[in-house]
Amino acid sequence: MKQLETKLFFYTIVIMIPIIKFYENDLTGHYLNQILLFSLPLLWPGLAHGSLDISIAKHKRIIKNKLETIFFLIAYITIPLIFFIMWINFPNFVFLLFLFLSALHFGISDSITKKNLMEIFIRGMIVITLPFKFHLERSIEIFSFFFVETNFLSSVSLYFNYIYFLVVLLIIVWFVKNLNSITKSQEQRILAIEIFLLFFCFWFFEPLFSFFIYFCFLHSTRHLIEEKNNLQLKASKLILKTIPMTLLTLLFFTLIFFFFYDSVNTLALSYVVIGLSSLTISHIVLINFTKNN
């Protein structure tokens, strides 16, 4: 099915609009309820979409033998561990670095036109800047779980506000520049639709809700479909290959949560959130440097 992830993203937004309106009192500002609502898609395809990284490294000839596999795994684990330790000690700086790397990753990984810097920038910055622009209070509340200081987030939001206006300007320029090709090229038409859907999603829904919709039903789904095609896997084989690493990661962070649970519940949640975020760094580096060679 052509551009399945785009259609899935669109239908999810449409379905979630009445849900968020009907259950507004139970979902707005209730982050645990939002996590529970998206628990299954966060697990698969969300968490699962990074579980093919070893297969990707082998396919890209980064890994050629068992010894290189061992070195790859050591590096893959060490990078997030160092990032996690740095985050705990320098949360403000590392958080900004994480946002930059994430924006770059989302832009590169989701792009459908090869090496188009404008598309990469627009995609990445919509995800990062719109929550600060339209849902600043909620964004600050959520990012406090990342050990980031409230005053620092308020200061940073001013700069994100400037970047937001730059994003809007670039979107207008892109649409004007590609008006003819949008009507003729399916690729450009899909890109135009996705830019509109991304903008609407992060404007209409509050930050965690919008990110879950985007992360599960566009970003993760696109990555899995792309790797299914690159690795020439059947759908059943793809699912089976993602299960071991997905369950292992889930078990690891579940144990961390319950290890800290008896002391301070908020602290346990923060460590899990920062740990999961740090774990994505190896995936981000791998995908950013292997996408379209």
N, C-alpha and C positions, 0 to 999 in steps of 0.2 A: 504493500500500500504506500503510494508516494507521499513523502513528508508526513508519516504517521505521527511523529512527535509534535509537529505544528498543529495538526488537527486535535491531538490529545490535549495540548496546552490550551487551545481555544475552547474545547468542550468542557474542560475542567474549570476554566474561568466562568463560563456560562452557568455551570451547575453550582459553583460556589457562591455566586451573587445572591440567589434566594436563600441559600443556607446561612450565609453570614447575616442576612437581614432578618430571617425568621428566628435564628438562635443568637441574636446579637448579644443578649445579656449573658449568655453562657460562653461566648467565644471572644468577644472584644475585651482585650486586656487580660484574658485568662490563658496564659501561655501553656499551662499543663494540658488544658482541654484542646488547645490547638495542636499540641504534640500528639496527643492521643488520637485526634481525628486523622492525622497524617502518619500514624505510627507504621502502618503497613507499607505505603509508598516510600516512606523514609528509609525503611529497611531494604526494600526492593521496589524500584530500581535505585533509590537514593544512595544508601550505603554500598550497595552491590556494584555500582558503576565504577568503583575504583579497584575492584577485586581482580580485574583482568590485567593489571599492570605488568606482571611477570610475563604473561603471554604477549603483551604488546612489546616489551623489551626484547623478547626472543624474535618476534616478527620483524622488528626494526634492526635486528642484528647487533643490539647493544649487549645481549647475552648470547654467547656462542657455545658454552660448555658448562659443566657442573661447577667448576671452580669460579667462573664468572657469575654464575647464579648465586653462589654463596656470598661473594663480594657485593653483588647487587642487593641482596637481602639485608646485609649488614649496613650498607649505605642507606637503604630505604627506611630502616628502623632508626638509625643514628640521626639522620637529618631532622625528623620530627621531635626526637628526644631533646636535641640541642635547642630546637626552636621553642619547645615547651619550657625548658629551663630559662631561656632568655625571656620568654613571655612573662613568667612568674616574677622575674627580677626587674624587667623593664617593660611593663605592660603597655604604656602609652605608645612608645616608639614601635614596639613589635606589632601592636595592633594596627598601626598605620601601615606598616610593611605588609602585614597580612591582607589588609584591604586592597593595597596596590597589586599584590600578587594575585589575589582573587579576581579583581577586575580584569587583569591581563588574561587570566585563565578563562574566565567566562567569555570574554571577547574572542579569544583565539579558538577555544574549543567549540563554541556555538556557531562560529562564522561559516557561511555557506558560499562565500566568494573568496577565492584564494588570495591570501596576502593583501587584503583590502584593509588598510590601516584605519580608514574612517569607520568602516563597519565594526572593527574590533573595538575601537574607542567608544563608539555609541553604545554598543551592547554592554560592554563592561561598566561604563559609567552610569547607565540607566539603573543597573542593579545596585550600585553603590550610593549614588547621589540622591535618587528620588525618595528613599526612606527618610533621609535627613531633611529634605525639602518639604515634604508633605506630612511626615509623621515624626517630627523631631522628638517630642516628649517620649513616645513609645520607643524610638530608636535608642535614646539615651538610657532608658530603663532596661532595655534588653542588653545593651553593650556593657552595662554595669556588671553583668555576670562574667565579663571578660577581664575583670579587675581594672578597667579603664576609668580614670577619674572623670567625674561629671563635668567639672570646669573645663577639662581638656576637650571633651566631646563637644561642649557648647562652642568652644573656640574653633575647633576643626569644622563644625557645621557651617560656619561663615564661608570658609573656602570651598566647601562642597556646594554651597549655594551659587558661587561664581561658576563652578564647573558645570552645574546644572544648566545655567543659561547658555554656556558654551555648547553643551549637548543639544539643547533645543535649537540653537542656531545651526549646528551641523546637520541636524535632522532636516531642517527646512532646506538647507543648501543641497543636501543629498536628494531630497524629493524633487526639487526644481531641476537639478542636474540630470536626474534619471527618469523624468516624467514619461518620456517616450518609451524607454526600454522597459518600464514597469508594465506597460500595456502589451508589450511584445515578448518579453522574456519571463518564463515561469520562475526562474531563479530570483530575478529582481522583484517579481511580484510577491513571492514568498517572503523575501527579506523585508519588503515594505509592510506586509501583514504582521510579521513577527515584531518589528519595531513598534508598530501600533499596539499590539497585544502586550508587549513588555511594558510600554509606557503606561497603559491602562492598568495593568496588574499592579504595578508598584505605586501607582497613584491612588487607586480605589481601595485596595486592601491594606491593612496595617502591616508593618514590616515582616514579622515572623510568618504571618499567613501568606503574604505575597511571595516571600522567599521559598517557602515550602512548595507552593504551586509551581513556581518557575524551576526550582532545583529538581523536583521529582519528575515533572511531566514534560519539561523541555530539555533542560541541560543533561540530566542523567539518562533519559530515554534516548536522546540523540547520540550520546556517547556509546551506549550499549549497541544501538543499531549500527552505528558506524564501525565499531569493532567487530560486530557479528559479520559484517560484510568484508572487512579487511582480513579477518582471521578465517573467513569462509566456514563459519559454524552454522549448524542448524539451530533453531530457536531452543529446542530441548537441550542440546549440548551447551549452548550459551548459559542457560539457567543453571545447569549442573556445575559448570566451571566457576560460577560466581558464588555458589553456596558455601564452600569451605572457608574462604577468607572472610566472607560476610559474617558468618556465625562466629568465627574466631575473634574478629574485631568487636562484635557485639558482646561476647562473653568477657573479653578483656575489660571493656569500659563498664560493664555491669559490676564486675568485681571491684573496680576502683570506686564506683559509686557507693557500694555497700561497705567498703573499707572505711570510707570517711563519713558514712551516714550517721553513726552514733555520736560523732563530735559536733559538727555543724552541718545541717542539711544544705544550706545555701553554698557553703564552701565545697561540699561534695559535688553539687551541680556545676559549680564554676570550674572545678578541676576537670570534670567530664567534658564540658563544653570546650574548654581550652585544649584539652587533649585531643578531642575529635578534630578541632580546627587545625591543630599542629600536625595531625596525621595526614591531612590533605596536602601538606607542602610537598612531600615526595611525589605524590600524584600530579600536582600542579606543575612541578619542574619537568617531570617526564613527558606529560602531554604537551606542554608549551614548546618544548624543544623537539618534539617528534611530529607534531601536526603539520601536514603538508611538507614534510622534510624540512 
